[in-house]
Amino acid sequence: MSKIIYTKDKKLYLGDAFDANNEIFLQEKNINTIICVAEDAKITLKNSKITIYNYDLQDTYECNISLYFDEIFNIIHKHDVVLVHCVAGISRSASFVIAYLMKYYELSLKDAFLYVKRKRDRICPNKKFMTYLYEYEFKLFGENSLTYDECINLFYYT
């Protein structure tokens, strides 16, 4: 699990399915909210007081993750210690965390991507998810920090 934001008021973690099902680790980090953005990574916690949100999203080019940005960001924003995860913590969950940083911390796509990559080196959103992030950056800021080709290939250059 990777710590992305760690302030007095907000703690945001990015992880995988193993992290989301590790009750001892979740307790140690005081995680009170889990957002699962994968259809194939269900949480199996027993007797937990953690609030769990499940989104059955596939890591495919057909899955439009941008349709869920606002809903998931509202959940993250309203809770103080949140884990966002998918199966491996590489594509789906990383994409949501990058987009969240773009919106709430006003980071460009390039800066948000590089920030998350420094915290969790193995992130690699699929090319379609990078396209949605590219479009989202333009929606937020009216311009892009990268060309489309640079965006699609960003993980190759970092």
C-alpha positions in Angstrom: 0.0 0.0 0.0 1.3 3.5 -0.8 0.6 6.6 1.1 -0.4 9.3 -1.3 -1.7 12.1 0.8 -0.8 12.4 4.5 -2.0 15.6 6.2 -3.6 16.3 9.5 -7.1 16.2 7.9 -6.7 13.7 5.0 -4.9 10.4 4.5 -5.3 8.8 1.1 -3.8 5.4 0.2 -3.4 3.6 -3.1 -3.3 -0.2 -2.9 -4.2 -3.6 -4.3 -6.7 -6.3 -3.3 -4.3 -7.8 -0.8 -4.0 -4.5 1.0 -7.8 -4.1 1.1 -8.3 -7.5 2.7 -5.4 -7.2 5.3 -7.4 -6.3 8.4 -4.4 -5.8 10.7 -2.8 -3.4 8.3 -6.0 -1.5 7.7 -6.4 -1.1 11.5 -2.7 0.0 11.9 -3.3 2.8 9.3 -6.8 3.7 10.8 -8.4 3.3 7.4 -12.1 3.9 7.8 -13.2 3.9 4.1 -12.3 1.6 1.2 -13.1 2.2 -2.4 -12.8 -0.8 -4.6 -12.7 0.1 -8.3 -12.4 -3.4 -9.7 -15.0 -6.0 -10.4 -12.6 -8.8 -9.7 -11.2 -7.7 -6.3 -14.0 -8.0 -3.8 -13.3 -7.3 -0.1 -13.8 -10.1 2.3 -13.4 -8.4 5.7 -15.2 -9.9 8.6 -16.8 -7.8 11.4 -15.2 -4.6 10.1 -16.3 -1.1 10.9 -14.8 0.1 7.6 -17.2 1.6 5.1 -16.8 -0.1 1.8 -17.8 1.2 -1.6 -17.6 -1.3 -4.6 -17.5 -0.3 -8.2 -17.5 -3.1 -10.7 -15.0 -1.6 -13.2 -12.9 -3.5 -15.7 -9.4 -2.6 -16.7 -10.4 -2.4 -20.4 -10.6 0.2 -23.1 -14.4 -0.1 -23.0 -14.6 1.1 -19.4 -15.2 4.8 -19.1 -13.8 5.6 -15.7 -14.4 9.3 -16.1 -18.1 8.6 -15.5 -17.3 7.8 -11.9 -14.8 10.6 -11.1 -17.2 12.9 -9.3 -18.9 10.2 -7.3 -15.7 8.6 -6.1 -14.1 12.0 -5.4 -17.0 13.0 -3.2 -16.5 9.8 -1.2 -12.8 10.5 -0.8 -13.4 14.1 0.1 -16.0 13.3 2.7 -13.9 10.7 4.6 -10.6 11.2 6.3 -8.6 8.0 5.9 -9.3 6.3 2.6 -7.8 3.4 0.6 -8.6 3.3 -3.1 -7.7 -0.1 -4.6 -8.2 -2.4 -7.6 -6.6 -5.8 -8.2 -3.0 -4.7 -8.4 -3.1 -1.0 -7.6 -1.6 -0.2 -11.0 -4.2 1.0 -13.5 -7.8 1.6 -12.3 -7.1 2.8 -8.7 -4.0 4.8 -9.8 -6.1 6.6 -12.4 -8.7 7.7 -9.8 -6.0 8.9 -7.4 -4.3 10.9 -10.2 -7.6 12.5 -11.3 -8.4 13.3 -7.6 -5.1 15.1 -7.2 -5.7 17.0 -10.4 -9.1 18.2 -9.2 -8.5 18.9 -5.5 -4.8 19.8 -5.5 -4.9 21.5 -8.9 -2.0 19.4 -10.2 -1.5 19.1 -13.9 -1.8 15.5 -15.3 1.9 15.3 -15.7 2.6 16.5 -12.1 -0.1 14.3 -10.6 1.1 11.3 -12.5 4.7 11.8 -11.5 3.7 12.5 -7.9 1.8 9.2 -7.6 4.5 7.3 -9.5 7.1 8.5 -6.9 4.8 7.2 -4.2 4.0 3.9 -6.0 6.5 3.2 -8.7 4.6 0.4 -10.5 1.6 2.5 -11.6 0.7 2.1 -15.2 -2.8 3.2 -16.2 -3.9 1.7 -19.5 -3.8 3.9 -22.5 -7.6 4.5 -22.5 -7.5 5.6 -18.9 -4.7 8.0 -19.8 -6.9 9.4 -22.5 -9.7 10.0 -19.9 -7.2 11.7 -17.7 -6.0 13.8 -20.6 -9.5 14.9 -21.3 -10.2 15.5 -17.7 -7.2 17.8 -17.4 -8.5 19.9 -20.3 -11.9 20.0 -18.6 -10.4 21.2 -15.4 -7.8 23.7 -16.6 -8.7 24.5 -20.2 -5.3 23.2 -21.4 -3.1 20.2 -21.3 0.3 19.9 -19.7 1.3 17.2 -22.3 0.7 16.5 -25.9 -1.6 13.5 -26.5 1.3 11.3 -27.5 3.3 12.3 -24.4 0.3 11.5 -22.3 -0.3 8.1 -23.8 3.4 7.2 -23.4 4.0 9.0 -20.1 4.7 5.8 -18.1 7.4 4.8 -20.7 9.3 8.0 -20.0 9.3 7.9 -16.2 
